[in-house]
């Protein structure tokens, strides 16, 4: 009993002596008084309370001053990887869309298909190479191996996957993939888009989809067709073969919009296909009518780990007939108010140099004289001729519109759980 009391009497002096030694060693290594006190305070915090809670002793007063907590880390700004594709006669449309979408943080693949004359493809390559901004930043890549693309066949899916593979190989630091055509145009600035997406889970995928095939079951899923774009150098429409096939039982079919915003993790899955499902579905869709409106929807909705990441929207404003035809309406000034009210990030489709694009540049993007859409990254004289700080964003009214749309979509997904239904 007496031995136990004597051991306890020696514990406190031993602890104090040890702390003094640590203090002297920390000071001798130029850690500074503040860090030394912090070290002592940390050690006291893990000792029993009877050794560290003597509040009346002034000798411990400075040891009890807590260091201010580190400020919470703010949201990190994401990066987007774009595919902008076009066909014959789309060179200038594509070039305008690229400038409206440009930001130094992002990656871009531009593609003119084999229907485009060689002169147009060479001109696009020359423009990309000679543009001072593109050549300096190095984030615009032209797919020089042009693909033949038939919209209603699997060649458009193959072209999209090709661009995904290029983007994965060229740059690892991007978060979402966005496919657009030369007939698309943004309704918000890239600063608006980057700011809004900086607050989102990086695993979210914006894919419009439904499993209710309706008339598409008989007109698209069951017929068998051949896409000449798979083996010809000139574009021609798909043609039909017999007999029809039954609906698959190994997986469930989904359809929706051909335009989407895909997470990097899902893109990697589509390219690597470690369980072989993406390749199986690609073979199935090689005979599926309008496969760009079904392939990615069917892949993502048949993989449980991705189902909960799907947001049922393509972030586009598109004007369709009812029931929808093969192509949407061409947008004009009469559609301006509806486009803005939709709160969408993009709209389609547009003719080249139409007046509605000029209005979007002026009212929504602040873009002038064919230059880049202004952003916080812009520097130089004239503005946006040099890259300032690409990690800064300055959101405008478009960010608030887009935030309202995405907040509603994410909330609906959580409450209704309507993913892949």
C-alpha positions in Angstrom: 0.0 0.0 0.0 2.8 2.4 1.0 4.7 1.5 -2.2 1.7 2.3 -4.4 1.4 5.8 -2.7 5.1 6.5 -3.3 4.8 5.5 -7.0 2.0 8.0 -7.5 4.0 10.8 -5.7 6.8 10.3 -8.3 4.6 10.2 -11.4 3.8 13.9 -11.4 7.4 15.2 -11.1 8.4 12.7 -13.7 5.8 14.0 -16.2 6.8 17.6 -15.5 10.5 16.8 -16.0 9.7 15.1 -19.3 7.7 18.0 -20.6 10.5 20.5 -19.8 13.0 18.3 -21.7 10.6 18.2 -24.7 10.2 22.0 -24.5 14.0 22.6 -24.6 14.5 20.1 -27.4 11.8 21.7 -29.5 13.2 25.2 -28.9 16.7 24.1 -29.8 15.4 23.0 -33.2 13.9 26.4 -34.0 10.4 25.2 -33.8 9.4 28.4 -32.0 7.7 29.1 -28.7 4.2 28.8 -30.1 4.8 25.4 -31.6 6.5 24.2 -28.5 3.5 25.2 -26.3 1.3 23.5 -28.8 3.3 20.3 -28.5 3.1 20.5 -24.7 -0.6 21.2 -24.8 -1.2 18.3 -27.1 0.6 15.9 -24.8 -1.4 17.3 -21.8 -4.6 16.6 -23.7 -3.9 12.8 -23.8 -2.9 12.6 -20.1 -5.4 11.7 -17.4 -7.5 14.7 -16.3 -6.1 14.8 -12.8 -2.7 15.7 -14.3 -4.0 18.4 -16.7 -7.0 20.1 -15.2 -5.4 22.3 -12.5 -7.2 25.4 -13.6 -6.1 27.5 -10.5 -2.4 27.2 -11.2 -1.2 30.2 -13.3 1.8 28.1 -14.4 -0.5 26.2 -16.8 -2.5 29.1 -18.1 -0.6 29.5 -21.4 -0.7 25.7 -21.9 -4.5 25.8 -21.9 -4.8 28.3 -24.7 -6.1 26.3 -27.7 -4.9 26.9 -31.2 -7.5 28.3 -33.5 -9.0 25.6 -35.7 -8.0 25.5 -39.4 -10.6 27.0 -41.7 -12.6 24.3 -43.5 -11.4 23.5 -47.0 -13.6 25.2 -49.7 -15.0 23.3 -52.6 -12.5 22.5 -55.3 -13.0 23.7 -58.8 -13.7 20.8 -61.2 -12.5 20.3 -64.7 -14.6 19.3 -67.7 -13.6 17.2 -70.7 -15.5 18.1 -73.9 -16.2 16.4 -77.2 -17.4 18.8 -79.8 -18.2 17.0 -83.1 -19.4 18.2 -86.5 -19.9 17.1 -90.0 -19.8 18.6 -93.5 -20.2 22.4 -93.4 -19.8 22.6 -89.6 -16.3 24.0 -89.4 -17.2 27.6 -88.5 -20.1 26.5 -86.3 -17.8 24.2 -84.3 -15.1 26.9 -84.1 -17.7 29.4 -82.6 -19.0 26.8 -80.1 -15.4 26.0 -79.0 -14.6 29.6 -78.3 -17.9 30.0 -76.4 -17.0 27.0 -74.2 -13.3 27.6 -73.8 -11.6 27.7 -70.4 -7.9 26.9 -69.6 -8.9 24.4 -66.9 -10.8 22.1 -69.3 -9.9 19.6 -72.0 -11.3 19.6 -75.5 -11.5 17.1 -78.3 -12.8 18.5 -81.6 -13.9 16.2 -84.5 -15.1 16.6 -88.0 -16.3 13.3 -89.4 -15.3 11.7 -92.7 -18.2 13.3 -94.6 -16.4 16.7 -94.1 -14.1 17.5 -97.0 -10.4 17.0 -96.3 -9.9 20.8 -96.8 -12.3 21.5 -93.8 -10.5 19.0 -91.6 -7.1 20.4 -92.5 -8.4 24.0 -91.9 -9.6 23.0 -88.4 -6.3 21.4 -87.6 -4.4 24.5 -88.8 -6.6 26.8 -86.7 -6.1 24.7 -83.5 -2.3 24.6 -84.1 -1.9 28.3 -84.9 -4.2 29.7 -82.2 -2.0 31.4 -79.6 -4.1 30.4 -76.7 -4.6 26.8 -77.7 -1.0 26.3 -78.6 0.2 27.8 -75.3 -2.2 26.0 -72.9 -2.3 22.8 -75.0 -5.8 21.7 -74.0 -7.5 21.5 -77.4 -6.9 18.4 -79.4 -8.2 17.6 -82.9 -9.0 14.0 -83.5 -7.1 13.7 -86.8 -8.3 10.2 -87.4 -11.7 11.1 -88.6 -14.6 8.7 -88.1 -17.6 8.1 -90.3 -20.6 9.0 -88.1 -24.2 8.1 -88.8 -26.5 9.5 -86.1 -29.0 6.6 -86.1 -26.3 4.0 -86.1 -23.6 2.8 -83.6 -20.9 4.9 -85.3 -21.8 7.9 -83.2 -21.5 5.8 -80.0 -18.1 4.5 -81.2 -17.0 8.1 -81.9 -18.0 9.2 -78.4 -16.1 6.3 -76.8 -13.1 7.1 -79.0 -13.0 10.7 -77.7 -13.4 9.4 -74.1 -10.4 7.2 -74.6 -8.3 10.1 -76.0 -9.3 12.3 -73.0 -8.4 9.6 -70.5 -5.0 9.0 -72.1 -4.1 12.7 -72.6 -5.1 14.1 -69.2 -5.9 12.5 -65.9 -7.1 15.6 -64.1 -10.8 16.0 -65.2 -14.0 15.2 -63.5 -16.9 15.2 -66.0 -17.2 14.4 -69.7 -19.7 16.4 -71.9 -20.5 15.5 -75.5 -21.8 18.3 -77.7 -22.2 18.9 -81.4 -21.4 21.9 -83.5 -25.1 22.7 -83.4 -25.1 23.1 -79.5 -24.4 26.3 -77.7 -23.9 27.2 -74.0 -26.5 29.3 -72.1 -24.1 29.9 -69.1 -20.4 30.8 -68.9 -17.8 28.2 -68.0 -17.2 30.1 -64.8 -21.0 29.6 -64.0 -20.7 25.9 -64.9 -17.4 25.3 -62.9 -18.7 27.2 -59.9 -22.0 25.3 -59.8 -20.4 21.9 -60.3 -17.8 22.6 -57.6 -20.5 22.0 -55.0 -21.6 18.6 -56.5 -20.6 15.1 -55.8 -18.0 14.1 -58.5 -19.8 10.8 -59.1 -23.1 12.3 -60.4 -24.1 11.5 -64.0 -26.6 13.6 -65.8 -28.3 11.1 -68.2 -31.9 11.5 -69.3 -33.4 8.0 -69.3 -36.5 5.9 -69.1 -37.3 2.1 -69.3 -40.7 2.8 -70.7 -39.9 2.2 -74.4 -43.4 2.7 -75.7 -43.3 3.0 -79.5 -39.5 2.7 -79.4 -39.9 -1.0 -78.5 -41.3 -1.9 -81.9 -39.5 0.8 -84.0 -36.0 0.8 -82.5 -35.3 -2.1 -80.1 -36.8 -5.0 -82.1 -35.8 -4.2 -85.7 -32.4 -5.2 -87.0 -30.4 -2.7 -89.0 -26.9 -2.3 -90.5 -24.9 1.0 -90.3 -22.9 1.4 -93.5 -20.7 3.9 -91.6 -19.0 0.8 -90.1 -17.4 -0.2 -93.4 -17.9 2.6 -96.0 -16.0 5.9 -96.6 -19.1 7.8 -97.7 -22.1 8.5 -95.5 -25.4 6.8 -96.2 -28.5 5.9 -94.1 -28.9 2.7 -92.2 -30.8 -0.2 -93.9 -33.0 -2.9 -92.5 -32.5 -6.7 -92.3 -34.9 -9.5 -91.2 -36.1 -11.0 -89.0 -36.9 -8.8 -86.0 -35.5 -9.9 -82.6 -37.1 -10.2 -79.2 -36.3 -7.9 -76.3 -33.2 -9.0 -74.3 -33.6 -10.8 -71.0 -30.0 -10.6 -69.7 -30.3 -6.8 -69.2 -33.0 -4.1 -69.2 -33.1 -1.5 -72.0 -33.3 2.2 -71.4 -33.6 5.1 -73.8 -33.2 8.9 -73.5 -31.2 11.8 -74.8 -28.0 11.4 -76.8 -26.4 14.4 -74.9 -25.1 13.9 -71.4 -22.7 14.8 -68.6 -20.8 11.7 -67.4 -18.6 11.3 -64.4 -15.0 10.3 -64.9 -15.6 7.1 -62.9 -18.4 6.0 -65.3 -16.4 6.9 -68.4 -13.5 4.8 -67.1 -16.0 1.9 -66.6 -17.3 2.3 -70.2 -13.8 2.3 -71.6 -12.2 -0.4 -69.5 -15.3 -2.5 -69.0 -13.8 -4.8 -66.3 -17.0 -7.0 -66.1 -17.4 -6.9 -69.9 -20.9 -5.4 -69.8 -20.0 -2.3 -71.8 -18.6 -4.4 -74.6 -21.6 -6.8 -74.6 -24.0 -3.9 -74.8 -21.9 -2.2 -77.5 -22.3 -5.3 -79.6 -26.0 -5.4 -79.0 -26.4 -1.8 -79.9 -24.6 -2.3 -83.2 -27.9 -3.2 -84.6 -30.1 -0.9 -82.5 -31.8 2.0 -84.2 -30.6 5.4 -82.8 -28.2 3.7 -80.4 -26.8 7.0 -79.1 -30.1 7.4 -77.4 -29.9 4.1 -75.6 -26.3 2.8 -75.2 -25.1 4.9 -72.2 -28.5 4.8 -70.5 -28.6 1.0 -70.7 -25.0 0.6 -69.4 -25.4 2.9 -66.4 -28.8 1.6 -65.4 -27.7 -2.0 -65.4 -24.7 -1.5 -63.0 -25.9 -1.2 -59.4 -22.9 0.9 -58.3 -23.9 3.6 -60.8 -27.7 3.5 -60.5 -27.7 5.9 -57.5 -25.5 8.4 -59.3 -27.9 9.1 -62.2 -29.7 12.4 -62.4 -32.6 12.1 -65.0 -31.8 15.2 -67.1 -29.4 16.1 -69.9 -28.9 19.8 -68.9 -30.1 20.8 -72.3 -33.0 22.9 -73.6 -34.3 21.1 -76.7 -37.6 21.9 -78.5 -39.4 18.7 -79.7 -42.5 17.8 -81.5 -45.0 15.6 -79.6 -44.4 12.7 -80.1 -40.7 13.6 -80.9 -39.3 13.1 -84.3 -35.8 12.2 -85.4 -34.6 15.8 -85.0 -35.6 18.7 -82.7 -36.7 22.1 -83.9 -34.1 24.7 -85.0 -34.1 27.4 -82.3 -34.6 31.1 -83.1 -35.1 34.4 -81.3 -38.7 33.3 -80.5 -37.3 30.6 -78.2 -35.1 33.0 -76.2 -37.4 33.4 -73.1 -38.0 29.6 -73.0 -34.3 28.8 -73.1 -33.5 31.2 -70.2 -36.5 30.0 -68.2 -35.3 26.4 -68.6 -32.2 27.2 -66.5 -30.3 24.7 -68.7 -26.6 24.8 -69.3 -26.8 24.2 -73.0 -29.3 24.4 -75.9 -29.7 22.9 -79.4 -30.0 23.0 -82.2 -28.9 26.2 -83.9 -28.1 27.3 -87.4 -24.7 28.9 -88.1 -24.4 32.6 -87.1 -28.1 33.0 -86.4 -29.3 36.1 -84.6 -30.3 34.1 -81.5 -26.6 33.1 -81.0 -25.6 36.8 -81.1 -28.2 37.5 -78.4 -26.9 34.6 -76.3 -23.4 36.0 -76.6 -24.5 39.5 -75.6 -27.0 38.8 -72.9 -25.9 35.6 -71.3 -22.2 35.1 -72.0 -20.8 38.6 -72.4 -18.9 37.4 -75.4 -17.8 39.9 -78.1 -16.4 39.8 -81.6 -15.8 36.1 -81.8 -13.5 36.0 -78.8 -13.6 33.7 -75.8 -16.3 33.9 -73.3 -14.9 36.1 -70.5 -14.1 34.6 -67.1 -12.0 35.2 -64.1 -9.1 33.5 -65.8 -8.9 36.2 -68.5 -6.0 38.6 -68.7 -4.1 40.7 -71.2 -5.0 43.4 -73.7 -7.4 42.7 -75.4 -9.1 40.8 -72.6 -8.7 37.0 -72.6 -5.6 37.2 -74.8 -3.6 35.8 -71.9 -4.2 33.4 -69.1 -4.4 35.0 -65.7 -5.3 32.6 -62.8 -7.2 29.6 -64.2 -8.1 28.6 -60.7 -10.3 31.6 -60.1 -14.0 31.7 -61.2 -16.4 34.6 -61.2 -20.0 33.2 -61.4 -22.7 35.4 -62.8 -26.5 35.2 -63.1 -26.2 31.9 -65.1 -24.7 30.2 -62.1 -27.9 31.0 -60.0 -30.1 29.7 -62.8 -28.2 26.5 -63.2 -28.0 26.0 -59.4 -31.8 26.2 -59.2 -32.2 23.5 -61.9 -29.6 21.2 -60.5 -30.8 21.6 -56.9 -34.3 20.6 -57.9 -33.0 17.6 -60.0 -30.8 16.3 -57.1 -33.6 16.7 -54.6 -36.0 14.9 -56.8 -33.5 12.1 -57.3 -33.2 11.7 -53.5 -36.9 12.0 -52.6 -38.5 10.2 -55.6 -35.6 7.8 -56.2 -36.6 7.7 -59.8 -33.2 6.6 -61.1 -33.3 3.9 -63.7 -37.0 3.3 -63.4 
